[in-house]
């Protein structure tokens, strides 16, 4: 990752590969696929496409411990077999296309040639491979399940049969690419909700909200009845798809209440299915709840990376230099930055790490104030081992103030007081960094999104910093800092005291006039 390339997505916090691999092996559908792969042998017969022949499905159902009286059991066994084949757990040899017999002369009208199946080489990776090998097998299985989930429901296919028994695709209104893109978009939205604000999901997402995010235009006020009906249709579609995705371990899902299914055409149901359902409906769980599992976060991120999307994960900067670390985490939320910094510091000798961080914090570029803020954040958990490296920059024009703050917080008393020039420089630098976190509107160097909390706190910070210095604005416009004019202009907008705000605007004009 280059210094001027920053991820557009927040970083995700992933479980270690070993834990994720255990989750993959425990996913019901994947576990069934593994059992069928071990069962495959000389007597296993497959049809064209590698599917188990109908006559062997009862045996597969029994092997998997499924209820033979359940009409869905054969479909579950067939899906598990398909996952085993597509993920390489089973190798199949399909029958010859002409269906010719073996030449023994014993074939009758009821007999036919079948293909064969045997455990694939990759099956050994389930117990003998690395966690990464297991996760690769699971990702292959996930591809199969996602492809299946994008196929119309059986009832829709039956309804679309014409008089000749062929599927009328115009009536079905099914476009494979469109359906796959819709499902990918839904899962991407779930991922974004999960990684927001430091990479932790606060809870499940109501299905109406998720459906609305895919249907309702961003600039629409109150959705029309037609749009609400589309939301309802999308909900029903997602309900069916998430039922299919849960057994592979991708999501935790609470389906739509069956009683609501019968009310799907009711106006109240359509209204409740709108974008504000989460706020308006007391028991929104009746309309379905979904969240990505830790394994699901891993899987969706892997698919994003394969598609060329930059989707960072906490910890992947651990082997990078401090310059890359500070540059990248400057564009993270504070919580995500802290998590990344902690992993970067782990295993590094503290004195060397602190020296490297301080060196990377220097600079007069627009991103430098925020780098210094993140450097200060990185130094916060360090102790006595860091003191020598911090003392070494006490006379540094850019880092001396930061060093004094760190030492003062630890009760060190033999630190020379900063001169007035350093105090003012540090004040400008601190406000510039806070502005860069998104703490106020009006442009600037850019950086992490500080949110509403930072926007509310910044005027208080400005008032506090300026209150300690009589005639602050008369001195501040002379500060030799690249962001002086920008900071003073922001203070003119944000200072809660009108008189002080006016003084800040005058000082900003002076700073601009002298080219600071």
Secondary structure, DSSP 8 states (H G I E B T S, - for coil): --TT---SS--B----HHHHHHHHHHSHHHHHHHHHHHH--TT-EE-TTS-B-HHHHHHHHHHTT--TTSTTHHHHHHHHHHHHHHTTSEEEE---TT----SSS---TT----EEEEE-GGGGHHHHS-HHHHHHHHHHHHHHHHHHHTS--HHHHHHTB-TTS-B-HHHHT--HHHHHHHHHHHHHHHHHHHHHHHH---S-EEHHHHHHHHHS-TT-SS--HHHHHHHHHHHHHHHHHHHHHHTTTSEEEE---HHHHTTTTSHHHHHHTSTTHHHH-TTGGGG-EEEE-HHHHHHHHHHHHHTT----BTTTTTTS-HHHHHHHHTTS-HHHHHHHHHHHHTTS-HHHHHHHHHHHH---STTHHHHHHHHHHHHTT--GGGHHHHHTTTT-TTTHHHHHHHHHHTT--------HHHHHHHHHHHHHHHHHTTSSSS--S--S--HHHHHHHHHHHHHHHHHTSTTHHHHHTT---TTHHHHHHHHHHH-SSHHHHHHHHHHHHHHHHTT-
